[in-house]
């Protein structure tokens, strides 16, 4: 992969990972438009680089939410603390995606890499987000039940399909369950720590086996760039949600989904 492709890939991932617009869907689109969208490559070099930029965004969420993370670490010594409760909900919500993610890693279904799949998921779940955000909700994470966290976790498993958006579907689910926009985003971003870490662990052995120095150098660059872009993206989104809604993100998804589907069925894009 060309060096400038790696830079664009890292920036795309960093900007879109935490926004409810599907980072994986944009990565599939990027690979398709740059001629690297062959499904045989999807689970090889492209997949490793995609995981690398996910690691960069993982670091950005760890830095941004370091206070919550320290609170959860302290909660390990007190089961009655707020930190312990938050950690418990994150663990419960992470179980479904860990199980399904492991299964998909073993079978590596090629259809998940298709641009057509990403386009439909982008459109459908953009509409769902728009509907969910119409309700004025105000619940905080302190009011979350285990049932709430499990339902959000089940919805997160759907995000293994490119275009659904992990952050998008978890924020949407939280909104349907009555949580405020800021709290929905906060839980979704903290939940990404487990999901992204799991993806990195599953692919780290493949990276070691490849023994490709050029690929490893590319990964270092991708991690650094996606870290910076991810941190800025989180900061801007949280400030936006404190005073506005998810509507612009939902509309963007709907427009993008329609544009891609017209392009695919019109023969301009490969499906």
N, C-alpha and C positions, 0 to 999 in steps of 0.2 A: 504494500500500500504506500502511495506517495506521501511524503512528509506533510504537505499541506492538507491532505485528506485526514491525516491523524489530528492535526490542529482543529480542523472543522468538526471532526467527530467528537473531540473532547469538549469543545464549546457547545455543541448541540446537546450533548449529554448533561453537561453542567447546568445549562439554562433550563432544560426541560424536565430533568429528573424530579424536581420537587413541585413543579407546576402541574396542575391537573389536566395535562394535554398529551400524555403518553410519551415518555422518553424512548422506550423500546420501539414504539411505532415510528418515531422520527428517525431512529437509527436504521430501521428496515428501509425507510424511505431514502435515507442518505446512501446506503449501500446500493440500492436499486438505481438511483440517479447517477452514481459514480461508476457503475458497471461492475460492482462487487456483490450484486444481489443474487448470484447463483445459489440455489438452495444447498448445493453440495459444499459450498464454502461457509454457509451460514453457521454451521456448528463447528467450524474449524478456526481459521485466523480471525474472521469477523467476530465470532463469539468471544474469543479471548480478549480482543481489543475492547469489545463492548463491556466485558466484565472489568477491564482495567479502568475505564472511565467511571464505572460504577463505584470502584474503590475510591477514586478521587472525590466523588460526591459523598461517599460515606464519611470521609475525613471532614468534609465541610459541615455535615450535620452534627458530627461529634463536637466540633469546635463551637458551632452556634448554640447548641443546646447543652453546653458543658455543665450548666447549673443543674439542669434536670438529671443529667447523668450522675453527677456527684451526689445528688439527693437520693437517687436509686441505689447507688453504692452504699450510702449510709443506711438506707432502709434495710439492707441485708442483716443488720444487727438489731432491728426493731420491727416486728411484724405488724405493729399498730401504726407505723409512720406512713405519711403520705407517699414517700419514696417507695416503700415496699408495695403499697397498693398499686402504684403506677407500673412498677416492674412486673407485678403479677398479671396485670391486664395485657401488657406487651407480650409476655410469654404465651398466654392463652391465645391471643390474636395471631401469633406467629406460627402456631402448630399446623394449621391447614396448608399454608404456602410451603412450609418445609417439606411436608409429606409429598405434595403434588409436584413441587420443584424437583425433588429427588427422582420421582418417576419419569418426569419429562426429560431429565438429564440422561437417563438410561436409554430411552427410546428415541429422543431427538426427532420429533415429528416435523417433517419438512414443510408441511402446509402452514405451520406457525410462522414461517419466514416470508410468506407471500404478501405482497403489497395489497392485494385485494382484501385479505383478512384484516390487515391493519386499517384500511380505509373504512370498512363497514363498522368495525369496533369503535373507531374514532367518532364516526357519525352517531351511532346508537347511544354510546355512553356519554356523548356530549349532550344529547337531548335529555338523558336521565339526570345528569348533573344540573341542567337548567331547571328541571322540574323540582328536584330536591332543594334547590337554593331559594325557591319561591317562599318557603315557610320561614317565619322568623322564630328561631330557636335560641335558647340561652343556657342550656345545660353545660356544666363544667366537667372536667375529667374526674374531679372528686366525687361526682354523682354517678360515675360509670359503674355498671354491674358486670358480672362475668358473662352474662348473656349478651350484653352489648359488645364486649370485646370479642367474643366468639363470632358473632354475626359479622363484625367488621373484618375479622380474620378470614372468614369464609369468602367474603367478597374480595379480599385481597388476592386469594388464590386465582380468581378469574384474570388477574392482571398478568399472569404468565402468558396470556395471549397478547401479542403486540397490538397496540391500539386501544386496549381497555384503559390503561394507565393505572399503575399501582397507587399513586397518590390521588388520582382522580376518583377511583372507585372507593377507596377508603374514606376520603373526605365526603363523598356522596352518601355513603352508608351512615357515616356519623351524623350528617345533616338530617337524614331520614329518621335517625334515632333521637333527634332533639338537641344535638350539641351545637354550640355557637360556631361561627365560621373560624374564628381564631383557634378555639379548642379542637375543632375537627382537624385543622391543618397541623396543629401541634402534635396531636396523637399520631396522625399519619406520618409525619416526618420522623418522630421517635421510633415508630414501627419500622421505618425503612432501615434502621440500623441492623435489625435481625435479618431482614430479607436480603439486603445487599451483602451482608457478611456471609450468609449461606451460599449465595451465588458465587462469591469469591472463593470460598472453600472448595466447592464442587469443581471449579475450573482450575484451581491452582496446580493440581496434579497434571492436568493436560498441558499447562504451560511449562512445567518442569520437564515433561517427556519430550516436548518439542525441541528443546535445546537449541533454540534459534536466537542468537545474540541480537540480531537486528530487531526481532520482535520484542525482546526484552527492553531494548533501548526505547522503542516506540511506546511501550507500556509506561515507562517512567515519565515520559513527556506527557502522555495522555492523562496520567494520574494528577500531575501538577496543574495542568490547565483546567481539568474538570473540577478540581478542588476550588480554585479561585472563582470560576464561573458559578459553581454550586453555592458557595457562601453568599455571593452577591444576590443570586436568585432567591435564596431563602429570605434574606434580609428585606428585599423589596416586596416579596409576596406577603410576608407577615405584616408589614406596614400597610400594604394595600387592604388586606382583609380586616384590619382593625377599624377601617372606616368605609369600606365598600363591599362588593359582593363577588361571587364566582361568575357572574354573568358574562364578562368579557372572555373568560377562558372557555365557557360553554359555547358561546357563539363562534369563537375561533375554531373549535373542534368541529362544529357543524359545517362551517364554510370549507374547512380543509377536507373533511370527509366527502362532501358533495363534489368538490373540485377533483379529488383523486378518483372517485368512482366514475365521473364523467370522462376523465382522462383514460382510465383503464378500459371501460366499455367502448370508448371511442377509438381505442387503438393507439393512443398517444403514450401510455405507460404500459409496462409489462405487468400483468397481474400475478 
